Amino acid sequence: MSRSRLFGSLCAIVFLVNFARVVFAPLVGEFIGEFAIGEGTAGLIVTLAWLGSAAPRLPAGWALTRFSRQYVILVSGAMLTLGALGVAIAPGVPTLMTAAFAIGLASGVYFVAANPFIAELFPTRVGRVMGVHGMASQLAAVAAAPVVTVALWYDWRLAFYGLAVVAAASTAVFVLFARRTDLPDAGAGDTDFLAGARSEWKLILAGVVLMGLTSFVWQGLFNFYELYMIDKGIPEATARNLLTVIFAAGVPAFLVSGDLADRLPHVPFLLGIVSTFLAGVILVVVSSSTIAVVAASVVVGFAIHMLFPASDTYLLASLPDESRASAYAVYSAGMMTTQAAGSWVVGEAIEAGAGYDAVFLSLSGGLALVIAAYAVLEYAGRVPGGAAGAERVA
């Protein structure tokens, strides 16, 4: 069986993995109403899903030095199935939090195993395949709000029952295809987790700081986007659909970014993306009319989703075979831990009385300082990486 079919099964799984994470955002208002909680607690539920995504990345990286990539992906699919069932049957906030954390665990295990696996399946076009893989993930984000809207006609829990069933089926298909495919042995030399991480610590740190802090702002923004838009005077139905606008703008962004990441110097490309995202956030804050907010939302959605394949290509194409999975796991854990607190911090600030505009302008100011620091370091030649790490094939 061709590697392309196996890659297709991975795209199906990543669709479900990302759907499970982002579907919590349009349900924040439902959680507040059904479980009688405040914005801070609702934000914590979302944060737990993302903290869960960060928590297993180091253990998963170690597991990849002992077990095959496909076995670890199988485990992630089983975890996703159980986590989705847990959310569907949650009788109260503690169970809901636990199940949200479990769903996060599944996504963390998946990405740590699947991203290096994909880079090794197609070593000459890392950016392009990461872009396609990311686009599949992004289609789930686009589908999240409409699925929630339909589910709310009956019961929001139906979305999680359906997720559990499809996750189990998709995982079984992946296992079947993996057994019939000629797999690469590029990661066979990656057997010392700590040594692999230590050897690439500068590249890991550079990625964690830039991508982690940018994603921190993104987490705080998109998980409260519906409530923020309502606070700005946007009608509730429009406010909910603006999340779909943001995520829809990210679908072509993955393909464009993945293609460019194979061609352009990594660090300047990343800084350009983060700067555009920052400009988009500021536009969201200063916009008041519905048309202006929609336009600003498109800028934010396109820019932030360009970041993900570009950053993965930066790391995965730069790392050698003997440390790729180990080093990527450490980077991934650090980046996810940094970003995961974004929704909780924003939720606590709002619950304490701060305005949305003030919170997001403050976060934008901090991110601007990060961009400036990286620009200076890159000019001085002190940021690891910098050239496109994979060659295109005709």
SULDA-V671327 format. One record per residue. N is the residue number from 1. OMEGA is omega in whole degrees, -180 to 180 (NA if undefined). Layout:
# SULDA-V671327
N_OMEGA + N_OMEGA
This chain:
# SULDA-V671327
1_-177 + 2_177 + 3_180 + 4_179 + 5_176 + 6_177 + 7_177 + 8_178 + 9_176 + 10_177 + 11_177 + 12_-180 + 13_-178 + 14_174 + 15_-178 + 16_-179 + 17_-178 + 18_176 + 19_-178 + 20_179 + 21_-172 + 22_-178 + 23_178 + 24_-176 + 25_179 + 26_179 + 27_-178 + 28_179 + 29_178 + 30_179 + 31_-180 + 32_-178 + 33_-174 + 34_-175 + 35_177 + 36_-179 + 37_178 + 38_-179 + 39_-180 + 40_179 + 41_177 + 42_177 + 43_179 + 44_177 + 45_178 + 46_180 + 47_180 + 48_177 + 49_-179 + 50_172 + 51_175 + 52_178 + 53_179 + 54_-169 + 55_-173 + 56_-170 + 57_175 + 58_175 + 59_179 + 60_176 + 61_176 + 62_-179 + 63_-180 + 64_174 + 65_-179 + 66_-176 + 67_-179 + 68_177 + 69_-175 + 70_178 + 71_-180 + 72_176 + 73_176 + 74_179 + 75_-179 + 76_178 + 77_177 + 78_179 + 79_179 + 80_179 + 81_-179 + 82_180 + 83_178 + 84_176 + 85_179 + 86_177 + 87_-177 + 88_-176 + 89_-175 + 90_179 + 91_-177 + 92_-175 + 93_-179 + 94_179 + 95_179 + 96_179 + 97_-180 + 98_-179 + 99_176 + 100_178 + 101_179 + 102_177 + 103_176 + 104_178 + 105_-179 + 106_-179 + 107_179 + 108_179 + 109_-178 + 110_-174 + 111_179 + 112_-180 + 113_-171 + 114_-176 + 115_174 + 116_180 + 117_180 + 118_178 + 119_180 + 120_176 + 121_-177 + 122_-171 + 123_-178 + 124_179 + 125_-177 + 126_-178 + 127_-177 + 128_-177 + 129_175 + 130_176 + 131_179 + 132_178 + 133_178 + 134_178 + 135_177 + 136_176 + 137_-176 + 138_177 + 139_176 + 140_179 + 141_177 + 142_-176 + 143_-171 + 144_-177 + 145_176 + 146_178 + 147_178 + 148_180 + 149_179 + 150_-179 + 151_-178 + 152_173 + 153_-178 + 154_-179 + 155_-177 + 156_-179 + 157_179 + 158_179 + 159_-178 + 160_172 + 161_179 + 162_179 + 163_-179 + 164_-178 + 165_-177 + 166_178 + 167_179 + 168_-179 + 169_-178 + 170_178 + 171_179 + 172_178 + 173_179 + 174_-180 + 175_179 + 176_-179 + 177_-179 + 178_-180 + 179_-176 + 180_-175 + 181_174 + 182_-172 + 183_180 + 184_176 + 185_-175 + 186_-178 + 187_-175 + 188_-179 + 189_-178 + 190_-175 + 191_-180 + 192_-173 + 193_-176 + 194_180 + 195_179 + 196_180 + 197_-179 + 198_-176 + 199_-176 + 200_-171 + 201_180 + 202_178 + 203_178 + 204_-179 + 205_179 + 206_180 + 207_-178 + 208_-176 + 209_-176 + 210_-177 + 211_-180 + 212_-178 + 213_176 + 214_180 + 215_174 + 216_178 + 217_180 + 218_179 + 219_-180 + 220_-178 + 221_-170 + 222_180 + 223_176 + 224_-174 + 225_-180 + 226_-180 + 227_178 + 228_-180 + 229_176 + 230_177 + 231_178 + 232_179 + 233_177 + 234_178 + 235_-173 + 236_-180 + 237_178 + 238_-180 + 239_179 + 240_-178 + 241_177 + 242_174 + 243_178 + 244_177 + 245_-180 + 246_-177 + 247_178 + 248_178 + 249_-179 + 250_-177 + 251_177 + 252_-179 + 253_-180 + 254_-179 + 255_180 + 256_-178 + 257_180 + 258_179 + 259_-179 + 260_-179 + 261_175 + 262_-173 + 263_-169 + 264_172 + 265_-170 + 266_-171 + 267_176 + 268_178 + 269_179 + 270_-179 + 271_176 + 272_179 + 273_-178 + 274_178 + 275_178 + 276_176 + 277_179 + 278_178 + 279_179 + 280_178 + 281_179 + 282_177 + 283_177 + 284_-178 + 285_-174 + 286_-179 + 287_179 + 288_180 + 289_-179 + 290_-179 + 291_-180 + 292_180 + 293_178 + 294_-180 + 295_179 + 296_179 + 297_178 + 298_179 + 299_180 + 300_-177 + 301_-179 + 302_-176 + 303_-175 + 304_-179 + 305_168 + 306_-176 + 307_-170 + 308_177 + 309_179 + 310_-180 + 311_178 + 312_178 + 313_177 + 314_-179 + 315_-170 + 316_180 + 317_-180 + 318_-176 + 319_178 + 320_-178 + 321_-172 + 322_178 + 323_-172 + 324_-176 + 325_-179 + 326_-178 + 327_180 + 328_178 + 329_180 + 330_176 + 331_-176 + 332_179 + 333_-180 + 334_-180 + 335_-179 + 336_179 + 337_180 + 338_-175 + 339_-171 + 340_-176 + 341_-175 + 342_-178 + 343_179 + 344_180 + 345_179 + 346_179 + 347_179 + 348_180 + 349_179 + 350_-180 + 351_178 + 352_176 + 353_179 + 354_177 + 355_180 + 356_-178 + 357_-179 + 358_-179 + 359_-175 + 360_173 + 361_177 + 362_178 + 363_179 + 364_178 + 365_178 + 366_180 + 367_177 + 368_178 + 369_178 + 370_180 + 371_-180 + 372_-180 + 373_180 + 374_179 + 375_178 + 376_-180 + 377_178 + 378_178 + 379_179 + 380_179 + 381_-175 + 382_178 + 383_180 + 384_-179 + 385_176 + 386_178 + 387_177 + 388_-171 + 389_180 + 390_-180 + 391_178 + 392_174 + 393_-178 + 394_NA
